[in-house]
Amino acid sequence: MKTIENLEDTSHIPVSQTAEENEKRTKEELIVSSILGRRFVPASLKSVAWESFTFVDEEIKIVESTDLYGATVWPSALVLCYYLERHGKQLCLEDKHVIEIGAGTGLASVVACLLGAHVTATDLKELVGNLQYNVTRNTKQKCKHAPQVKELNWGLDLDKIFPKSSITFDYILAADVVYHHPYLEELLATFDHLCQDNTTILWVMRFREQSTSQANEFLAKFQKLFDMDVIYDFPSLDIKLYRAVRCFRKIV
C-alpha cells in the first residue's frame, strides 16, 4: 500500500530531527483544526436538532437525529468534505457521476453536488427521509445537477437497484462505513458491484479501539479486490482517507 500524504510517517527520520517531527505534528493539528472548524452548533437547540457547516463557500444546514447512528455527522464526513473541497478541480468532479454509500445525513453528497457532480446519495430505508430533506434543502437552485436519493441495503438486490449494464459511477464516496456491525461482507459486495474499471473509491475510515481487528480484517479482504493508497492520515482523529481502484489499474 502506497502512502501519498502520511503525516505521521517518521520511520525514516533520525531521532535528532525532532524539529521536523514537531513540524509535521503542527501541520496535522492545523489541518484538523481547519476541518473541525467547519462545524457550527447553534447556542440554543430548537425542537429540531441541526448544525451548520461551511464548505464550497456555502452554509450547509444539516438536520440530525440523535436516536439513529447513521443520522449524525461524524468527523470522517468532515475529512471527506474537506478533501473534496480542496481537490474538486483536480478530481474533475464537475459533470462526473458520484454515488455515496452510507450517506447518513448527506453532507458529503451535498458538497459533491455543489462542486458540480451528478450525485446519488444512498442509505437505509429509515434514514432516507432525513437524507432526502438535507440533500434537497442544501442543493435546490444551487447546483448544476439535481441530486438523487435512493434506498440501498448493502449486498441486497444490488443488480435490481443498480443494474451492472447501467452503472457509470466515476467516484464512490464512503465515510465511516466500517464500524462494529455484522454487514461488512455485504459492504464489500456493494463496493465490488458499484465499482467499474474506471471508478475511483474515496473512503474515510475511523479506527475505533473496540473494532480495530474487525476493520483490519475488512481491509485485508478489500485489498484483494482493490489497490489502495492513503491520501490523508490524521492520528489525532484515528482517521485515514483512502483512495482505491480496481487491482489491475495503476494508481498514479
C-alpha positions as CSV (number, residue, x, y, z in Angstrom):
1,M,0.0,0.0,0.0
2,K,1.5,3.3,-1.0
3,T,1.2,6.5,1.1
4,I,0.7,9.9,-0.5
5,E,0.4,12.1,2.5
6,N,1.0,10.3,5.8
7,L,1.5,13.0,8.3
8,E,2.7,10.5,11.0
9,D,5.3,8.6,8.9
10,T,8.5,9.1,10.9
11,S,10.1,5.7,10.2
12,H,13.0,7.3,8.2
13,I,13.6,10.3,10.4
14,P,16.6,10.2,12.7
15,V,15.9,10.9,16.4
16,S,17.9,14.1,16.1
17,Q,15.4,15.6,13.7
18,T,12.8,16.3,16.3
19,A,12.1,19.8,14.9
20,E,10.9,18.2,11.6
21,E,8.7,15.7,13.6
22,N,7.2,18.6,15.5
23,E,6.6,20.5,12.3
24,K,4.6,17.5,10.9
25,R,2.6,17.3,14.1
26,T,1.9,21.0,13.9
27,K,0.8,20.6,10.3
28,E,-1.6,17.9,11.2
29,E,-3.0,20.0,14.1
30,L,-3.6,22.9,11.8
31,I,-5.4,20.8,9.2
32,V,-7.5,19.0,11.8
33,S,-8.4,22.4,13.3
34,S,-9.5,23.6,9.9
35,I,-11.6,20.6,9.2
36,L,-13.4,20.6,12.6
37,G,-13.8,24.3,12.4
38,R,-16.2,24.0,9.6
39,R,-18.9,22.9,12.0
40,F,-21.2,25.4,13.8
41,V,-23.6,24.3,16.6
42,P,-26.3,26.8,17.5
43,A,-26.2,28.0,21.1
44,S,-29.8,27.0,21.8
45,L,-31.2,23.9,20.1
46,K,-34.8,24.1,18.9
47,S,-37.2,21.1,18.6
48,V,-35.2,20.0,15.5
49,A,-31.5,19.4,16.1
50,W,-29.4,20.9,13.4
51,E,-25.8,22.0,12.8
52,S,-24.3,24.1,10.0
53,F,-21.1,23.5,8.1
54,T,-19.2,25.7,5.7
55,F,-17.9,24.1,2.5
56,V,-17.5,25.5,-1.0
57,D,-18.3,28.9,0.3
58,E,-21.8,27.8,1.3
59,E,-23.5,27.4,4.6
60,I,-24.9,23.8,4.7
61,K,-27.6,23.2,7.4
62,I,-27.9,19.6,8.4
63,V,-30.7,18.1,10.4
64,E,-29.5,15.2,12.6
65,S,-31.3,12.5,14.5
66,T,-29.9,11.6,17.9
67,D,-31.6,8.3,18.0
68,L,-30.2,7.0,14.7
69,Y,-26.5,6.2,14.4
70,G,-26.4,6.9,10.7
71,A,-28.1,10.3,11.0
72,T,-25.2,12.1,12.8
73,V,-22.3,13.9,11.2
74,W,-19.1,12.2,12.3
75,P,-15.6,13.6,11.9
76,S,-14.9,11.2,9.0
77,A,-17.5,13.0,6.9
78,L,-15.8,16.3,7.6
79,V,-12.5,14.9,6.4
80,L,-14.1,13.7,3.2
81,C,-15.8,17.0,2.5
82,Y,-12.6,18.9,3.2
83,Y,-10.8,16.7,0.7
84,L,-13.5,17.2,-2.0
85,E,-13.5,20.9,-1.5
86,R,-9.7,21.2,-1.7
87,H,-9.3,18.8,-4.7
88,G,-12.5,19.2,-6.6
89,K,-10.8,20.6,-9.6
90,Q,-8.0,18.1,-9.5
91,L,-10.6,15.3,-9.3
92,C,-12.6,17.0,-12.2
93,L,-15.8,16.5,-10.2
94,E,-17.9,18.7,-12.4
95,D,-20.3,16.6,-14.5
96,K,-18.8,13.4,-13.0
97,H,-21.2,10.7,-11.7
98,V,-20.8,10.2,-8.0
99,I,-22.5,7.8,-5.6
100,E,-22.2,8.0,-1.8
101,I,-23.0,4.8,0.2
102,G,-24.0,5.1,3.8
103,A,-24.6,8.7,3.2
104,G,-26.2,9.3,6.6
105,T,-27.1,13.0,6.8
106,G,-25.9,13.6,3.2
107,L,-23.2,16.2,4.0
108,A,-20.6,14.8,1.6
109,S,-23.2,14.3,-1.1
110,V,-24.2,17.9,-0.8
111,V,-20.6,19.1,-1.1
112,A,-20.0,16.9,-4.2
113,C,-23.2,18.3,-5.7
114,L,-22.2,21.9,-5.0
115,L,-19.0,21.1,-6.9
116,G,-21.0,20.2,-10.0
117,A,-21.2,16.4,-9.9
118,H,-24.2,14.2,-10.7
119,V,-24.8,12.8,-7.2
120,T,-26.7,9.8,-6.0
121,A,-26.9,9.6,-2.1
122,T,-27.9,6.2,-0.6
123,D,-28.7,4.7,2.8
124,L,-31.1,2.5,4.7
125,K,-34.9,3.0,4.5
126,E,-35.1,4.5,7.9
127,L,-32.5,7.2,7.0
128,V,-33.7,8.1,3.5
129,G,-36.3,10.6,4.6
130,N,-33.9,12.7,6.6
131,L,-31.2,12.2,3.9
132,Q,-33.6,13.5,1.2
133,Y,-34.6,16.5,3.3
134,N,-30.9,17.6,3.9
135,V,-29.8,17.0,0.3
136,T,-32.8,18.8,-1.2
137,R,-32.7,21.9,1.1
138,N,-29.0,22.5,0.6
139,T,-28.8,22.0,-3.1
140,K,-32.1,23.3,-4.5
141,Q,-31.4,26.1,-7.1
142,K,-27.7,26.0,-6.1
143,C,-26.4,23.1,-8.2
144,K,-25.7,22.3,-11.8
145,H,-27.3,18.8,-11.5
146,A,-30.2,17.9,-9.2
147,P,-29.1,15.1,-6.8
148,Q,-30.9,11.7,-6.4
149,V,-31.6,9.9,-3.1
150,K,-32.1,6.1,-3.1
151,E,-32.6,3.4,-0.6
152,L,-29.8,0.9,-0.5
153,N,-29.2,-2.1,1.7
154,W,-25.7,-3.3,1.2
155,G,-25.5,-6.5,-0.7
156,L,-29.2,-6.7,-1.2
157,D,-30.9,-6.5,-4.7
158,L,-27.8,-4.7,-6.0
159,D,-28.4,-5.6,-9.6
160,K,-32.1,-4.7,-9.4
161,I,-31.4,-1.2,-8.0
162,F,-28.2,-0.6,-9.9
163,P,-28.0,-2.9,-12.9
164,K,-24.5,-3.6,-14.0
165,S,-25.3,-2.6,-17.5
166,S,-26.3,1.0,-16.4
167,I,-23.6,1.7,-13.8
168,T,-21.5,4.7,-14.8
169,F,-20.1,6.0,-11.5
170,D,-16.8,7.8,-11.7
171,Y,-16.5,8.0,-7.9
172,I,-17.8,6.1,-4.9
173,L,-17.8,8.1,-1.6
174,A,-17.9,6.4,1.8
175,A,-17.3,7.9,5.2
176,D,-17.2,5.9,8.4
177,V,-19.0,2.8,6.9
178,V,-16.7,0.3,8.6
179,Y,-17.5,0.0,12.3
180,H,-18.8,-2.7,14.6
181,H,-21.6,-4.3,12.7
182,P,-22.3,-7.7,11.0
183,Y,-22.6,-6.4,7.4
184,L,-19.0,-6.0,6.3
185,E,-19.2,-8.8,3.7
186,E,-22.3,-7.1,2.3
187,L,-20.4,-3.8,2.2
188,L,-17.5,-5.4,0.3
189,A,-20.0,-6.9,-2.2
190,T,-21.5,-3.4,-2.6
191,F,-18.1,-1.8,-3.3
192,D,-17.4,-4.6,-5.8
193,H,-20.8,-4.2,-7.6
194,L,-20.7,-0.5,-7.9
195,C,-17.0,-0.1,-8.9
196,Q,-16.3,-0.4,-12.6
197,D,-12.9,-0.4,-14.3
198,N,-12.7,3.4,-14.3
199,T,-14.2,4.0,-10.9
200,T,-12.3,5.6,-8.0
201,I,-13.3,5.0,-4.4
202,L,-12.7,7.7,-1.8
203,W,-13.2,6.1,1.5
204,V,-12.6,7.6,5.0
205,M,-12.3,5.2,8.0
206,R,-12.0,5.9,11.6
207,F,-10.2,3.2,13.6
208,R,-12.2,2.7,16.8
209,E,-10.4,0.7,19.5
210,Q,-13.3,-1.7,20.0
211,S,-13.4,-2.7,16.3
212,T,-9.8,-2.3,15.1
213,S,-9.3,-6.1,14.5
214,Q,-12.6,-6.2,12.5
215,A,-11.5,-3.2,10.5
216,N,-8.1,-4.7,9.7
217,E,-9.8,-7.9,8.6
218,F,-12.0,-6.0,6.3
219,L,-9.0,-4.0,4.9
220,A,-7.3,-7.3,4.1
221,K,-10.3,-8.6,2.1
222,F,-10.8,-5.2,0.5
223,Q,-7.1,-5.2,-0.8
224,K,-7.7,-8.5,-2.6
225,L,-10.0,-6.6,-5.0
226,F,-8.7,-3.0,-4.9
227,D,-5.3,-1.2,-4.9
228,M,-5.2,1.4,-2.2
229,D,-3.2,4.4,-1.1
230,V,-3.5,6.7,1.9
231,I,-4.3,10.3,1.0
232,Y,-4.7,11.7,4.5
233,D,-3.7,10.2,7.8
234,F,-4.8,12.0,11.0
235,P,-3.5,10.1,14.0
236,S,-5.1,12.6,16.4
237,L,-8.5,11.6,15.0
238,D,-7.7,8.0,14.3
239,I,-8.9,8.7,10.8
240,K,-7.4,7.8,7.4
241,L,-8.7,8.7,3.9
242,Y,-8.1,6.1,1.3
243,R,-8.2,6.2,-2.5
244,A,-8.8,2.8,-4.2
245,V,-9.2,1.5,-7.7
246,R,-9.5,-2.0,-9.2
247,C,-6.4,-4.0,-8.7
248,F,-5.4,-4.0,-12.4
249,R,-5.5,-0.2,-12.5
250,K,-2.4,1.7,-11.6
251,I,-2.7,4.5,-9.0
252,V,-0.7,7.5,-10.1
